């Protein structure tokens, strides 16, 4: 097997440890997903449901980065890995924020046009 993000062969690492890492990540992701569904279906207040689901989502992101992408911030590649993750998060934030801005602006313009059109049609004819 190879060291994470380097391409160098690591004789200490074996296929069994790789499979164990993937199995652990899968089990953790499955438990967090089931926990999110359980929180949603419970009788908790809506605020607690949102907090629990968001917490589970953050933990699942960490599990995916650690177990599936093998991002380990304790080695020599830690600075490059951190920059890669931060850049990806920045790109996603720009795309999500831009989409939200465009859709809200478009929604505001459509409602504005709808109000003007309704006022024109309500004018009584002499």
N, C-alpha and C positions, 0 to 999 in steps of 0.2 A: 504494500500500500504506500501511498505518498503522504507527505506532511501536508497539512492544510495550506492551500494557497501558494505552494512553493514549487510543486512538481518534483521535488527531491524524494528519492526512495527512503523509506524509514524502515529498517529491518526490525525494529522493536514492535512495530504495529502489525497486526494480523487481520485477516478477513473476519475473524470472530469478533474482534472489537468493533469493526465497522458495522457488522450486522447488529451488534448489541446497541450501538449508538442509534441506528435507524429504528430498531424496535423500541427503544426507550422514547425516542421522539414521537413515534407513532402512538404509543400508549399514552403519553402525556397529552398529545393533541386530541386524542379520542376522549380522554377524561375531561379536558377543558371544554370541549364541544358539548359533551353530555351535561356538564355542569351549567353551561350557558342555557341549554334548553330547559334544564330543571329550574333555573332561576326565572326563566321566562314564564313557565307554566305554574309557578308557585303563587301564593297569595301575598307576596311581599309588596310593599308600596312601589310605585313606578320608579321613584328615585333610586331605591336600593337595587331594583332590577337593572337599571342602566349602569350603576356603579359596578355591580358584579359582572355584567357582560363585558364592560370595557376593561375591567381588571383581567378577566379571563383572556380577552383578546391580546392584551399586552404580554401576558405570560406565554401565550401561544406564539407570538412573534419571537420572543426570546428563545423558546424551545426550537422553533424552526431555524433560527440563525445558528444556534449552537449544535443541534443534532443533525440537521439535514445539509446546511451549508458549511458546517464545520468551521465557523468563525470563532476563533479563540483569541482573545485580546491579551494573552499573557506571553506570546512568542515575539519573534523578531518582526513579524508582519503586522503587528497590532496597529501601528499608526496608519498604514495603508488600508487595512481592513476597516478601521474606524472612519477614515475619509470616504471610503467607498459606500459605507452604510449611510453616512450623513449626506452625501451627494444624492443617493437614491431617495432618501427621505425628502430632501429639498425639491427634487424633481416631482415627486408625487404630490407634495404640498402645493407646488405651483400649478400642476394640472388640476388638482381637485379644487383649489381656490379659484382658479380661472374659470372652471366649469360652473362653479356655484355663482360667481359674479355674473357671467354671461346669462345663465338661466334666470337669475333673479331680475336682472335688467330687462331681459326679454319679457318676463312675466309682468313686470311693471308697465312696460310699453303696451302690451296686449290689453291689460285691464284699462289703461288710459284710453285706448282706441275704442274699447267696448263701451265705456261711459259716454264718450262723445257721440257715438253712433246711437246709443239709447236715447240721449237727449234730443237728437235730431228727429227720431221717429215718434217721440212723445209730443212734439209741437202740434197743437191743434190746427186744423185747416180752417180758414175763414169761409 
